[in-house]
Each structure stands twice: as C-alpha cells, then as structure tokens.
Amino acid sequence: MQKDLIYDVGFHHGEDTEFYLVKGFKVVAIEAHPGLYRAGLEKFADHIESGRLVLLNLAVAETSGPITFFESDNDVWGSINRDAAMRNVRLGAGWREITVEGRRFAEILRQFGTPYFMKVDIEGADSLCLKALAEFDDRPRYVSIEAEVDVLSAIRREISTLNSLGYRKFKIVRQGHVPLQSCPSPAREGRFVEYKFPYGSSGMFGEEAPGDWVSGDAAVEGYRRIVRVQRFFGDKGWVRRLPLSTKIINFIRPDVSWYDTHASLA
C-alpha cells in the first residue's frame, strides 16, 4: 500500500481529486466521459505535469477493450450500465451511446499500485472495483462506495463483499450534507486544510469521515430506514410513478439523499 496515494474512480469535474491534492496526496483519477476528461486535463495541467496526478480516460469494465458508454445529458449519470441509462430517462435525462476504452480494474491496480484510500462512484459499476481487490493481498486501508439504497438486499451484498475483503468497520455518510463538513484540526488524514466542499463532492475520508465506525451488521441496520424512504420517494420509488409525483414530493419533502459507505480494514 502506498500511504501517499488515493484513487478517485469517477473523477467527474475533479471535485474530490482537488481535495485529495490539497491534502498532500498523489492521485490516480479515472473518468470515462471524454468531455469531462478533457476539461480535467486543462484544469489540473500543473498537477499532471508535476506527476502528482494521473488522469485516465477509461471506463472500469469486466474486460479490457472498447466498450459502450451511455453518455447522459446530466454528466453525473454517465454509465456503462444500460439499466442506469434507463433510470436517467425516467428522471428526464436523455443519453447517447458512445464507445470508450474499457479496462479491468485489476490491471489499473497492477500498473499504479495499491492506494491508501479508494473512492468509487461510477454509477452502477462500483462492485467491479471491489471484485478486483480480491485478486490482491494488499488492499487500501480505506474504501468508499456509493451505496445502492433502493433495496436492503443490495446493501447487505455490498457490506458482505467488503467484509469478505477484510473490511470490518463502516460509516454511513449522507452526501447531501457534505458541503457542511469542516476539516478537523489537527488533521487526522494528510495535512490540515480549510476547505469548502462543493455540492456533489464526496467529502472527507478515512478517520476524518464524519460519524463513528460501526460493525457491518450495525451498518445494515442503519441503512434500513434509509432504504424504506427510498422505496417510496427515491429515484425508483413508487411515488415517482404517480402523475402528480413532483407536487407530492415537494409537499412532503421526504428525507431523500444519496449515501456513501466508508469502510476500514480491521
């Protein structure tokens, strides 16, 4: 494990990469969307030139080689997963099929080494990164993935997979509250920085991630209420299928957000 290295799998506009860099870490970032990749090359040109950032225009995939990528009108939602693209249509975002270069995540790990922390948010394909870790004895000290909060069985599956990889401690982090986060002083990860997190970023990580570490069973129980709310009001919830869904949701204002599961090795 390289203690000064972080993987940002799902670079987007570099919101998370920027934070990791100012904290003093080197970063390997992965972005499948060609336009976001080109914008990242320009925005982070100095960090790339210095060698502190490697930005890859790749889609994490089951096999290496050209792969179909569903480019969404909402650039947050691009995915190699057709079901994710269909969800985007239901939410009012169109998509186009483009071809990008796919790469097995295990190949990326072999090329650049095991990071200290690995953040994964790639719209329905996070599990491919976790499965790749099973091929290595050396694993990241900390991992975060976007939780699949539509059904509790998916949460159980994610926690079980992480547990099988040696991760024993978990935190549930509500992403809608990330802009409210404030870095602790003294720092518990990297160097201290005063940082304002933009909406959509993943926020703090490792020992600085908010909340207490809990067991896998406790994490599943913590997600139970979250899944219940999502089942009614989330992106795939039955209320979304009603003719007056927008008015109903605006009136009730349910506590709906997206969540990341942070995991730590024992």
QUINOR-V182969 format. One record per residue. RES is the residue in one small letter. NEAR is the number of other C-alpha atoms within 12 Angstrom. D_LAST is the distance of its C-alpha to the last C-alpha in Angstrom with 2 decimals. Layout:
# QUINOR-V182969
res=RES near=NEAR d_last=D_LAST
res=RES near=NEAR d_last=D_LAST
This chain:
# QUINOR-V182969
res=m near=22 d_last=15.17
res=q near=22 d_last=17.81
res=k near=22 d_last=16.66
res=d near=27 d_last=19.88
res=l near=35 d_last=19.82
res=i near=45 d_last=19.20
res=y near=47 d_last=20.32
res=d near=43 d_last=22.42
res=v near=46 d_last=23.11
res=g near=46 d_last=25.93
res=f near=49 d_last=27.70
res=h near=39 d_last=30.51
res=h near=34 d_last=32.42
res=g near=37 d_last=29.75
res=e near=32 d_last=28.74
res=d near=39 d_last=25.09
res=t near=44 d_last=25.99
res=e near=35 d_last=28.31
res=f near=33 d_last=25.68
res=y near=41 d_last=23.29
res=l near=34 d_last=26.33
res=v near=23 d_last=27.54
res=k near=29 d_last=24.14
res=g near=23 d_last=24.79
res=f near=31 d_last=22.72
res=k near=33 d_last=24.24
res=v near=42 d_last=24.09
res=v near=43 d_last=24.67
res=a near=46 d_last=26.02
res=i near=43 d_last=27.24
res=e near=44 d_last=30.11
res=a near=44 d_last=32.30
res=h near=41 d_last=35.03
res=p near=28 d_last=37.75
res=g near=21 d_last=39.11
res=l near=30 d_last=35.81
res=y near=29 d_last=35.11
res=r near=21 d_last=38.55
res=a near=19 d_last=38.16
res=g near=33 d_last=34.86
res=l near=27 d_last=36.65
res=e near=17 d_last=39.22
res=k near=20 d_last=37.04
res=f near=28 d_last=34.65
res=a near=18 d_last=37.26
res=d near=15 d_last=36.80
res=h near=26 d_last=33.03
res=i near=23 d_last=33.59
res=e near=14 d_last=36.42
res=s near=13 d_last=34.40
res=g near=17 d_last=31.67
res=r near=27 d_last=28.93
res=l near=35 d_last=28.88
res=v near=36 d_last=29.25
res=l near=40 d_last=30.41
res=l near=34 d_last=30.74
res=n near=29 d_last=33.12
res=l near=38 d_last=31.34
res=a near=46 d_last=30.16
res=v near=46 d_last=26.98
res=a near=34 d_last=28.50
res=e near=25 d_last=28.30
res=t near=19 d_last=30.88
res=s near=19 d_last=32.16
res=g near=16 d_last=35.60
res=p near=20 d_last=37.61
res=i near=24 d_last=36.28
res=t near=28 d_last=37.64
res=f near=34 d_last=36.11
res=f near=37 d_last=37.21
res=e near=35 d_last=38.05
res=s near=31 d_last=38.25
res=d near=20 d_last=40.72
res=n near=22 d_last=37.72
res=d near=29 d_last=35.85
res=v near=30 d_last=32.49
res=w near=36 d_last=32.83
res=g near=43 d_last=33.59
res=s near=43 d_last=31.96
res=i near=39 d_last=32.42
res=n near=29 d_last=32.22
res=r near=23 d_last=35.71
res=d near=20 d_last=34.53
res=a near=29 d_last=33.03
res=a near=31 d_last=36.42
res=m near=24 d_last=38.25
res=r near=27 d_last=36.19
res=n near=28 d_last=37.22
res=v near=23 d_last=40.84
res=r near=17 d_last=40.57
res=l near=23 d_last=39.35
res=g near=16 d_last=42.30
res=a near=21 d_last=40.92
res=g near=21 d_last=42.64
res=w near=30 d_last=41.29
res=r near=24 d_last=42.60
res=e near=20 d_last=41.56
res=i near=21 d_last=41.09
res=t near=21 d_last=39.93
res=v near=29 d_last=37.06
res=e near=26 d_last=35.27
res=g near=29 d_last=32.24
res=r near=30 d_last=29.53
res=r near=29 d_last=26.73
res=f near=37 d_last=23.44
res=a near=26 d_last=22.58
res=e near=23 d_last=25.75
res=i near=29 d_last=24.72
res=l near=33 d_last=21.42
res=r near=19 d_last=23.53
res=q near=14 d_last=26.06
res=f near=23 d_last=24.07
res=g near=29 d_last=20.77
res=t near=33 d_last=17.08
res=p near=32 d_last=16.60
res=y near=32 d_last=14.21
res=f near=40 d_last=14.43
res=m near=47 d_last=16.10
res=k near=41 d_last=18.19
res=v near=40 d_last=20.00
res=d near=44 d_last=23.04
res=i near=39 d_last=25.68
res=e near=38 d_last=27.41
res=g near=30 d_last=26.54
res=a near=34 d_last=25.09
res=d near=37 d_last=21.46
res=s near=34 d_last=20.46
res=l near=31 d_last=22.14
res=c near=43 d_last=19.62
res=l near=41 d_last=16.66
res=k near=24 d_last=18.72
res=a near=31 d_last=19.40
res=l near=33 d_last=15.81
res=a near=23 d_last=16.13
res=e near=19 d_last=18.81
res=f near=21 d_last=16.66
res=d near=14 d_last=14.30
res=d near=20 d_last=13.46
res=r near=34 d_last=11.74
res=p near=38 d_last=11.61
res=r near=35 d_last=8.95
res=y near=41 d_last=10.14
res=v near=47 d_last=12.41
res=s near=46 d_last=15.09
res=i near=44 d_last=17.66
res=e near=40 d_last=20.78
res=a near=42 d_last=20.46
res=e near=38 d_last=23.25
res=v near=39 d_last=24.53
res=d near=30 d_last=27.78
res=v near=26 d_last=26.71
res=l near=25 d_last=23.94
res=s near=18 d_last=23.66
res=a near=21 d_last=22.60
res=i near=33 d_last=19.76
res=r near=27 d_last=18.67
res=r near=21 d_last=18.96
res=e near=39 d_last=16.88
res=i near=43 d_last=13.95
res=s near=26 d_last=14.46
res=t near=26 d_last=14.58
res=l near=39 d_last=11.34
res=n near=25 d_last=9.72
res=s near=19 d_last=11.71
res=l near=30 d_last=10.39
res=g near=27 d_last=6.76
res=y near=32 d_last=6.00
res=r near=27 d_last=5.19
res=k near=33 d_last=6.66
res=f near=42 d_last=10.20
res=k near=40 d_last=13.42
res=i near=39 d_last=16.93
res=v near=37 d_last=19.17
res=r near=33 d_last=22.89
res=q near=31 d_last=24.42
res=g near=21 d_last=27.86
res=h near=26 d_last=26.86
res=v near=29 d_last=25.42
res=p near=20 d_last=28.83
res=l near=21 d_last=28.43
res=q near=26 d_last=25.30
res=s near=22 d_last=25.93
res=c near=29 d_last=23.89
res=p near=20 d_last=22.99
res=s near=14 d_last=24.82
res=p near=14 d_last=23.64
res=a near=20 d_last=21.31
res=r near=18 d_last=17.54
res=e near=30 d_last=17.44
res=g near=29 d_last=20.37
res=r near=21 d_last=23.76
res=f near=22 d_last=25.13
res=v near=23 d_last=27.42
res=e near=17 d_last=29.52
res=y near=26 d_last=28.99
res=k near=22 d_last=30.49
res=f near=27 d_last=28.52
res=p near=21 d_last=30.94
res=y near=20 d_last=30.85
res=g near=30 d_last=28.95
res=s near=39 d_last=26.37
res=s near=46 d_last=22.62
res=g near=37 d_last=22.28
res=m near=45 d_last=19.62
res=f near=43 d_last=16.09
res=g near=36 d_last=12.73
res=e near=27 d_last=13.06
res=e near=27 d_last=16.68
res=a near=35 d_last=16.37
res=p near=28 d_last=18.19
res=g near=20 d_last=16.99
res=d near=20 d_last=14.33
res=w near=28 d_last=10.81
res=v near=23 d_last=11.33
res=s near=25 d_last=10.33
res=g near=33 d_last=11.62
res=d near=22 d_last=14.79
res=a near=20 d_last=15.43
res=a near=34 d_last=15.18
res=v near=31 d_last=17.71
res=e near=22 d_last=19.90
res=g near=28 d_last=19.79
res=y near=35 d_last=21.12
res=r near=24 d_last=23.82
res=r near=19 d_last=26.31
res=i near=31 d_last=25.68
res=v near=32 d_last=26.51
res=r near=23 d_last=29.56
res=v near=28 d_last=30.95
res=q near=30 d_last=30.36
res=r near=25 d_last=32.18
res=f near=27 d_last=35.24
res=f near=31 d_last=35.22
res=g near=30 d_last=32.78
res=d near=31 d_last=33.92
res=k near=29 d_last=34.40
res=g near=25 d_last=35.34
res=w near=20 d_last=38.71
res=v near=23 d_last=40.16
res=r near=24 d_last=40.02
res=r near=19 d_last=42.52
res=l near=15 d_last=45.08
res=p near=11 d_last=48.13
res=l near=13 d_last=47.50
res=s near=22 d_last=43.70
res=t near=19 d_last=43.67
res=k near=14 d_last=45.93
res=i near=18 d_last=43.96
res=i near=25 d_last=40.62
res=n near=15 d_last=42.29
res=f near=11 d_last=43.84
res=i near=15 d_last=40.80
res=r near=15 d_last=38.31
res=p near=20 d_last=35.25
res=d near=22 d_last=31.77
res=v near=28 d_last=30.83
res=s near=27 d_last=28.42
res=w near=32 d_last=25.83
res=y near=33 d_last=22.11
res=d near=39 d_last=19.04
res=t near=45 d_last=15.63
res=h near=47 d_last=12.96
res=a near=46 d_last=9.41
res=s near=34 d_last=6.35
res=l near=27 d_last=3.80
res=a near=20 d_last=0.00
